[in-house]
């Protein structure tokens, strides 16, 4: 009987001990340390890893850090004590979590990072997207839209998550591409949605109120995009503010169909979770794995959004 448990917060250490104690006698056990379970993206990573674990006949435990960086360090330390066979990490603070990764390596426990790369980290592999390059890709798409649809001029506001290393990479790549395009784009304020939908909504509303002449909006992650879409809708600005962002949601799909959400970078989070579990399987067999396992993105527009609608039924 396989075990999949969702654990939340630092107080979950006792539950981890009990769960892993019962699992270790039956099968290899892997742990997935995630950021939160509010965002669909992270839940899809979980789902992909769960399905792959089931197919491989291994156990998976999942720890929800609820957006608290230190909770991820604590969870990894507990999983080291419990001697899991491997740890999958979706990091919040890519630098702050490095000592815990190094400790896992010293204990002979491989760590695979998903979504967020660990700079010079001791993880055995990274699975996910090159966020800076993908930011450049959507930036080039945006610049072309400004050139062809907005007469080469735009004012843009940004809804980000300033505590997220990868979302800052997405913004840096976007800005680089837009700047190099030569279009007359003015960057207005960047507000902090903190990777939380309600916070992103308030931040988006404040951004729009403070910048009545804003013509475009860029959201660097799923909660940011949810907040931005909700703010544009609630303030009746769907006619004059065009939205670009990351990670599809049901409301973003509707906006794409209506033509005021212009483009969304869509990753394959379930594929990332699956790839991490499969990589552990290779390591267990003594096989080598690539240090970077790239998962491609799709830029979703009105023209191709139909193929993604089934995700939200």
Secondary structure, DSSP 8 states (H G I E B T S, - for coil): ---EEEEESGGGHHHHHHHHHHHHTTS-EEEEEES-SSSHHHHHHHHHHHHHHHHHT-EEEEEE-TT-HHHHHHHHHHHHHTT-SEEEE--SSTTTTHHHHHHHHHTT-EEEEESS--TT-S-SEEEE--HHHHHHHHHHHHHHHHHHHSTTEEEEEEEE-TT-HHHHHHHHHHHHHHHHHT-EEEEEEEEE-TT-HHHHHHHHHHHHHH-TT--EEEE-SHHHHHHHHHHHHHTT-TTT-EEEEES--HHHHHHHHHTSEEEEEE--HHHHHHHHHHHHHHHHTT----SEEE---EEE-TTTGGGGGGGG-
